[in-house]
Amino acid sequence: MADMNQVNNGYKNDSYIMDESEMRWKPQNKGVLCENTHSEQLPVPMTKQRIIKNLIVVCCGFLFLFTTFQALANLQSTLNSEDGIGVVSQSVIYGALIVSSLFLPAIVIKKLGCKRTMVLAMLCYTPYIAANFYPHWGTLIPSALILGLGAAPLWSAKCTYLNEIGFRYTEMVKETEDTIIVRFFGIFFMFFQSTQIWGNLISYFVLRPENETMYLVNDSDASLAFCGSDFCNQVESPNLVRPEDTKVYMLIGIYLASAVCGAILIGLFLDPLKREFQEFDEKLTGVRLLLATLKHLRNPYQIVIIPLTIYSGLEQAFFLSDYTKAFIACSWGIHRIGFVLICFGVVNAVVSLLSGPLVKLVSRLPIFVTAALANLGITITLLYWKPNSSQTTVLLALAGIWGFSDAVWQTQINAFYGILFKKNEEAAFSNYRLWESIGFSMAFAYSNYLCVNVKIYILIGFLVLGITGYVAIEFFKKRCTKAMISLYHD
């Protein structure tokens, strides 16, 4: 990714001229366009209204797609638990995403542009969703590989698009880049995290048995003694029995339709992001991106932020795979996973929306520390608390608190990378995707082999190391800023 400040200046000064009668920038017929390079169509000027419209279209497209994928990922450890194929497919997704993030995003975005990349990458999710009609090694694993390869270009195109329209919006309003970028990412993740609400509502009502009382296991049942942190994958519980096929097929059909609608929405209503690159051939692709990603690891800030980035993947994978199976499904039934995760989704969406104003009000540091303390408190609670069907309020509360922390990690780490490495965004975001994906892949890879208590200790270790690294970065940045101010005055 080119330096966004350079991109914006080149876009405004070279590609546009000011029409003083209309008080807006109008395009000149010159320059190399990022999207539709061979088309004669001129770019549409990005007014504030069009920027907001495009932001909403991106948000809604991802809403339709991840209403499907997020809710389906929540169910993989229980719905497709035979031979652990569900969590294995999730590990394959993030393993493929690691490779994809290093080689594909720049090449695909260069050839297709941000809009077409998003549409094509969204369609890469549909084979995996459809494979859940017949979940076997020959269907789930290849489709998971396709999904993983498509996921990196999708998220790269999204980040590029939001960053670009965010920087352009900054030029039109009297607010800082930090504020606008965090706000745009906050709005996006508010939509994105609300997918946990809609997707889980669908799964709850579709999978819910006609007579729920028949499926309630008495709290004195011996199998419930192994729910929670003592849960290992050898544990068998009546609550973990897969729902009947007709209900599962109905659920997958709804999810597949929703994913296709997301791709159609982006394809029809999103404006192509057209911008000028004076030296487009120097854009990082393939091996050059890999080398730039590895070279970026020499940046001390990048090294120090790696544990927190890995933790971001670990905590999501733990919640999707282990909390849903060992705590919710084991004690209360598979069909109630969606019900509990609605609470997670509501809190996550609200906090994502409020993250921008909160950063502006109190700065990043207190928000990061609060999220870390909340996550630490939850994980310690999970070590000692034994779940059962009579303590549903605790299940909901823990999911809600986890939703708060996850919203902070998703919005703030993403935005922090963009702000911290503004001069080298492409390599920085490649590292972000790489290390978060490693966290996901690690958690899903060992999910079938470790007991839950061991996984919790791993989470705590990465959290403590990660938040310590983040605080160190903020400290050194603040000290450097003071030193520069002092030097300037001297």
PyMOL commands that set and color helices and strands:
alter all, ss='L'
color gray80, all
select helices_A, chain A and resi 4-15+48-79+82-123+126-131+137-172+177-207+212-215+222-226+228-230+238-240+245-269+280-282+286-296+300-332+334-362+364-384+392-420+422-445+452-489
alter helices_A, ss='H'
color red, helices_A
select strands_A, chain A and resi 16-19+24-27
alter strands_A, ss='S'
color yellow, strands_A
deselect
rebuild
show_as cartoon
